[in-house]
Amino acid sequence: MVEKMLYLVRHGESVANTEGIYQGQTYDTPLSELGQRQANALGDRLRDIQIDRLITSPLTRTRQTADAIAKWHAEVSVEVEPKIIETNHGDWEGNAIGAIRDRWTREYALWQSAPSQAAFPGGETFAQTRMRTMDWWNELLPAVYGTTVVVTHDNIIRSLLVDLLAMDPDKMWNIELQPAAITTIYLKGDEVKVSAVNDTKHLEGLRSNLANHAL
C-alpha cells in the first residue's frame, strides 16, 4: 500500500511574535527578519523533496512562509485554505501579553492553564478552533496523495496533535513548536502515524526565543 506524507509547518517568526502581541486573524503582520531567514532555511530543507500539494492559511505570515517553499517548486500551485487560519482571538488581537493579563485576568489564566475551556472575548472559543481544524483534517485525508505540505499556525498544529495523539487538550502547552518547524505525519491506509514533532534541523542558529511570543 502506498505511504503518503504530510508536513505540517508553523509559519516563520512574525513581527508581532517578536513584540509579544496576539495577532490572531486581524493583526496580520509579516515575517520578521529572523522569520524570513527561518522560512528560507525551511524552503532550502524541502527544495529536493517532491511536493505534490502546498496548502497555506490565508494570512501574511503563512503566505510568506509558503512562498519560500514554493520558489523551489514551480510546478506546484499554492492553495489557500481558510479553515486553517489562526484562532480568532477577538479583542485580544493587537494587544501585548501584559495588557491582556491586566484587562482579562481570568480569561488569560484559563487560556494558559485549561485551553480547552478558553473563550476569547469577541472571538472564538478554542473548542471552535479545534472543531474547524478537525473538520478540515477529515476533509483533507481522503484527498491526500504523495507529499503534502501545510503551512499554518501554532494553535492549529497543537489542536490537531492533541487529537491525533489522544492527548489531554489542556496539556497542549507541553508541546514545543518553533517557528518554521516541521511536524511529519505518515498515512498508510487508515493508519495515521505522527513521526516527528518540532523538527528544527534546518534552523540551527535560527531558533526563536519563544518566551517573547504571545501564545
C-alpha positions as CSV (number, residue, x, y, z in Angstrom):
1,M,0.0,0.0,0.0
2,V,1.3,3.5,-0.9
3,E,2.5,5.5,2.0
4,K,1.6,9.2,1.9
5,M,3.3,12.0,3.8
6,L,2.1,15.3,5.4
7,Y,4.4,18.0,6.6
8,L,2.7,20.4,9.0
9,V,4.7,23.7,9.2
10,R,4.3,26.5,11.7
11,H,5.0,29.9,9.9
12,G,8.2,31.7,10.4
13,E,8.5,34.2,13.2
14,S,6.3,37.3,12.6
15,V,6.9,40.9,13.7
16,A,4.1,40.5,16.2
17,N,5.7,37.4,17.6
18,T,8.9,39.5,18.4
19,E,6.7,42.1,20.2
20,G,4.7,39.6,22.3
21,I,1.4,40.7,20.6
22,Y,-1.6,38.5,19.9
23,Q,-2.1,38.7,16.2
24,G,-4.9,36.1,15.6
25,Q,-6.7,36.8,12.3
26,T,-6.7,40.6,12.1
27,Y,-3.4,41.9,13.4
28,D,-1.7,40.5,10.3
29,T,2.0,41.3,10.5
30,P,4.6,40.0,8.0
31,L,7.6,37.8,8.9
32,S,10.4,39.4,11.0
33,E,13.9,39.5,9.6
34,L,14.6,36.3,11.6
35,G,11.3,34.8,10.4
36,Q,12.3,35.4,6.7
37,R,15.6,33.6,7.3
38,Q,13.7,30.8,9.0
39,A,11.4,30.5,6.0
40,N,14.3,30.5,3.6
41,A,16.0,27.7,5.6
42,L,12.8,25.8,5.5
43,G,12.5,26.2,1.8
44,D,16.1,25.0,1.3
45,R,15.3,22.0,3.6
46,L,12.4,21.0,1.3
47,R,13.8,22.0,-2.1
48,D,14.8,18.5,-3.2
49,I,11.6,16.8,-2.0
50,Q,8.8,16.0,-4.5
51,I,5.9,18.1,-3.2
52,D,2.5,17.3,-4.7
53,R,0.4,19.8,-2.8
54,L,1.2,23.0,-0.9
55,I,-1.5,24.4,1.3
56,T,-1.5,27.6,3.4
57,S,-3.5,29.7,5.7
58,P,-4.6,33.0,4.1
59,L,-2.6,35.2,6.5
60,T,0.5,37.2,5.5
61,R,2.9,35.3,7.8
62,T,1.8,31.9,6.4
63,R,1.7,33.0,2.8
64,Q,5.3,34.4,3.0
65,T,6.4,31.1,4.5
66,A,4.7,29.1,1.8
67,D,6.2,31.3,-0.8
68,A,9.7,30.5,0.5
69,I,8.9,26.8,-0.2
70,A,7.1,27.4,-3.5
71,K,10.0,29.2,-5.1
72,W,11.8,25.8,-5.4
73,H,8.7,24.0,-6.7
74,A,7.4,26.0,-9.7
75,E,5.2,23.1,-10.8
76,V,3.1,23.3,-7.6
77,S,0.4,25.9,-7.0
78,V,-0.1,27.3,-3.5
79,E,-3.6,26.5,-2.3
80,V,-5.2,28.9,0.3
81,E,-7.3,27.2,3.0
82,P,-9.4,29.5,5.2
83,K,-10.2,26.7,7.7
84,I,-6.6,26.6,8.9
85,I,-6.4,30.3,9.7
86,E,-5.2,31.1,13.3
87,T,-7.7,31.3,16.2
88,N,-9.9,34.3,16.2
89,H,-8.6,36.0,19.4
90,G,-11.2,38.7,19.2
91,D,-10.5,41.7,21.4
92,W,-7.0,40.4,22.2
93,E,-5.7,40.9,18.7
94,G,-3.2,43.8,18.5
95,N,-2.6,43.7,22.3
96,A,0.5,42.6,24.1
97,I,0.5,39.9,26.8
98,G,0.9,42.3,29.7
99,A,-2.2,44.4,28.7
100,I,-4.2,41.2,28.2
101,R,-3.2,39.8,31.5
102,D,-4.2,43.0,33.3
103,R,-7.5,43.5,31.5
104,W,-8.7,39.9,31.0
105,T,-7.0,38.3,34.0
106,R,-9.4,35.3,34.4
107,E,-9.6,34.6,30.7
108,Y,-5.9,34.8,30.2
109,A,-5.3,32.4,33.2
110,L,-7.8,30.0,31.8
111,W,-6.1,30.0,28.4
112,Q,-2.7,29.2,30.0
113,S,-4.0,26.5,32.3
114,A,-7.1,25.0,30.7
115,P,-7.1,25.9,27.0
116,S,-10.0,23.5,26.2
117,Q,-12.3,25.8,28.2
118,A,-10.9,29.1,26.9
119,A,-13.1,31.7,25.2
120,F,-11.6,34.8,23.6
121,P,-13.7,38.0,24.2
122,G,-15.2,38.9,20.9
123,G,-13.7,35.9,19.2
124,E,-13.8,32.1,19.1
125,T,-13.7,29.6,21.8
126,F,-10.7,27.3,21.5
127,A,-13.1,24.4,21.2
128,Q,-14.4,26.1,18.0
129,T,-10.8,26.3,16.7
130,R,-10.3,22.6,17.3
131,M,-13.6,21.7,15.7
132,R,-12.9,23.5,12.4
133,T,-9.4,22.1,12.4
134,M,-10.7,18.6,12.6
135,D,-13.4,19.3,10.0
136,W,-10.6,20.4,7.7
137,W,-8.5,17.4,8.6
138,N,-11.3,14.9,7.9
139,E,-11.9,16.6,4.5
140,L,-8.2,16.5,3.7
141,L,-7.4,12.9,4.5
142,P,-9.3,11.2,1.6
143,A,-7.7,13.7,-0.9
144,V,-4.1,13.3,0.3
145,Y,-1.6,11.8,-2.2
146,G,2.1,11.8,-2.4
147,T,3.6,14.5,-0.2
148,T,1.5,17.4,1.1
149,V,2.9,20.5,2.9
150,V,0.6,22.5,5.0
151,V,1.7,25.9,6.4
152,T,-0.4,27.0,9.3
153,H,-0.3,28.3,12.9
154,D,0.7,27.2,16.3
155,N,-2.8,26.7,17.6
156,I,-3.9,24.7,14.6
157,I,-1.0,22.3,14.8
158,R,-1.4,21.9,18.6
159,S,-5.1,21.3,18.3
160,L,-4.5,18.6,15.6
161,L,-1.7,16.9,17.5
162,V,-3.7,16.6,20.8
163,D,-6.4,14.7,18.8
164,L,-4.0,12.6,16.8
165,L,-2.0,11.6,19.8
166,A,-5.1,11.3,22.1
167,M,-3.6,13.8,24.5
168,D,-5.4,15.8,27.1
169,P,-6.0,19.1,25.3
170,D,-5.1,21.0,28.4
171,K,-1.6,19.6,28.1
172,M,-1.0,21.1,24.7
173,W,1.4,23.7,26.0
174,N,3.8,20.7,26.8
175,I,4.4,20.6,23.0
176,E,7.2,22.9,21.8
177,L,6.6,24.4,18.3
178,Q,9.3,26.6,16.9
179,P,8.5,28.9,14.0
180,A,9.2,27.2,10.7
181,A,9.5,23.8,12.4
182,I,8.2,20.7,10.7
183,T,5.8,18.1,12.1
184,T,5.8,14.9,10.0
185,I,2.8,12.6,9.6
186,Y,2.7,9.4,7.6
187,L,-0.6,8.0,6.2
188,K,-0.9,4.3,5.2
189,G,-4.4,3.1,4.6
190,D,-6.4,4.1,7.7
191,E,-3.3,4.4,9.8
192,V,-2.1,7.8,10.8
193,K,1.4,8.0,12.3
194,V,3.0,11.1,13.8
195,S,6.6,10.6,13.0
196,A,8.2,13.8,14.2
197,V,7.2,16.9,16.1
198,N,9.0,20.3,16.0
199,D,11.7,19.2,13.6
200,T,14.2,22.1,13.6
201,K,17.3,20.5,11.9
202,H,17.2,23.3,9.3
203,L,17.0,26.0,12.0
204,E,20.5,25.7,13.5
205,G,21.3,29.2,14.8
206,L,17.8,30.5,13.7
207,R,15.6,29.4,16.6
208,S,13.3,32.0,18.2
209,N,13.0,32.9,21.8
210,L,9.5,31.5,22.4
211,A,9.3,33.4,25.8
212,N,8.8,36.5,23.7
213,H,5.8,35.1,21.8
214,A,2.2,35.7,22.7
215,L,0.8,32.1,22.6
